[in-house]
Amino acid sequence: MQKTIDLFNQLKNAGITPKLIINLPADTVDVNLVTQLQAELKKAGITPEIHVNLNLDTGDQGDSPPATPIDDQQTKPAVVSAPKTNCRAFTRMDKAGKPVMEIREPRVQLFQGDRFSVSATHKAGDKDTGDGTVIGTGGIKYYFVVDCPTNRDAQSLYVRDTEVTLV
């Protein structure tokens, strides 16, 4: 937790306004743990956004947990086609309203042949159409990583579209 707080402070000191988002699966949430985490972050001056991931494909059966964490219509399978790709973090918006993506430090890398899932609907800026392709500064296209079994640190980061292939 201290690493996260330190990183947040470094970003703030560099003039970047970071946003901490905590994604929770709807079926396995420890409310006490989330409350403790939120209180600890609040002491450090960080107010996180709490997102709950729902799977509406299950027909919302009341208290029954979803069958799968993400339904197939909201994701696309992908594979790294370059020798390696550095995952990137959304840091801020440029003057044109496009997201600025910077290589995440410490680096999170995926290697040729690694398979993962990207969002089919993610939007990060006003220029995005909602098909999962994010148009960053300079017109560079990215995909938002939703699931990556070979490197869980890649989840919730971005990869360049030129370094991966949708399958």
N, C-alpha and C positions, 0 to 999 in steps of 0.2 A: 504494500500500500504506500509506503514511504517513497518508493521509486515513482509511482504515479503522481504523488503530490509534488515531488521535486521536479518532474518533467513539466507539470502544469505551471509551476512557478517560473521555470526557465522560459517557457513559451510566453508567458505574460510579460516577463522582463524583456523579451525580444520584440515586444509590441504586437504579438499575436494573441487574438482572443480565442482560446481553446474552448471546446465544448466537450464535456465528458458525458457519454451516453452508456447506460448500463442496459443491455438487452437481456431480458428474462424469458425463458420458455414458459408458456402458460400452464404447463402440466407439472412442473417441478420447481416451485418457488418456495424458498425458505424465507418467509416474511421477516422473521426475527433477524436473520443474517443480513438481509437487505436493509432493514432499519438501522442496524449497527453500522453497516458500511456507509449509509447515507449520513449518519450522525458524525462519523469520523471524518468524512469528506467536508462536511459543513464546518467543523472545527477548524479545518485548514482553509476555509474561505471558498470552497468549491461546492457548487450546487449542481449535482448531476441530473440529467434527464433520465427517467426510468421508462423504458419501453418494454411492453409485453408483446411477445411474438405469438400470434394466434394462427391456427390452421383452420380456416373456414371451410375447407374441402370436406371436413368430417361431418358436416351438417349440424354443428354446434349441439352436441348431445348433453347439454347441461353440465354436470360435474365430471363427465367422462373426459379423460385426457385425449388430445388429438392422437391419431394413429401414427402420424409422422410429423417431424418438426417443421418441414417446409414442403408445400405441395409442388409437384413437378411443373405445373404451369407457371410458377413464379420464379423458376430457376432454369438455367441453361448449363449443361455439362461443358467443361472446357479442359484443355490440356496445354501445358507449356510447350511451345514449339521452338522457342529460342534456347540456346544453351543454358541460360538462367534468366530470371526476371527479378528485379527488386520491387517489392511491394511498396506502395506509396500511400501517404496519408493526406487527406483533405485538410489543408491548413487555413485557407481563407479564400475570399472571393477577390478576383481582380476587378479593375475599373469597368470592364465590359460585362461583369456579372457572371464570369466563368470561374469554376473552382481552380485553385492553384494546388497542384499535387506535388508533394515533396517526398523523396525517398525517406522511408521510416528509419530512424536511428534508435537503438541498434538495428541494423539491417535485418529485414525479414525477406528471405529469398526462396524462390521456387525454382526447380530445375527441370530440364527437358524431360518430358514424359510424365511429370506430376499431373495428376487429375484432380479437379476440384469443381465446384459449382459457383456460378455467378448469378446475380440477380437479373431477371428478365424484365423488371419494372422500375429499377432504381433510378431516381433523378437526383442530381446534386445542384443543378443550376437552372435558370430560366430557359436556357437554350436546349435543354434535354427534352426529348420527346416522350420518355417513359418506356422505351423499349429495352432499357438496361444499358444502353450506351451512354456514357457520361462524356460530354464535350468539355475538356479542360482548357486552360489558358493556352494560347498558341494553336488551338484547334485539335490538340492531341486527344485521342479517344481512349477511354478507360472502361474497365468493367469492375464492378463492386463484388468482392469475394464474399460469398455467403457461407460456404462450407469447404474446408480443405483438410482432409484426413491426414495428409503427409506433413502438414505444418499448421497446427491450429492457430499460431500467431498471425497467419495471413488473413484470417477471418476478420471482416469489417474493414479491410484495407482495399486498395485499388491496384489493378495491374493494367499495363498498356495493352491495347488491343493488338498491336503489331507483334507482340511477344507470345501471344496465346492463340489457340484455335478453338472455336466453338465446335463441339462435336454432336 
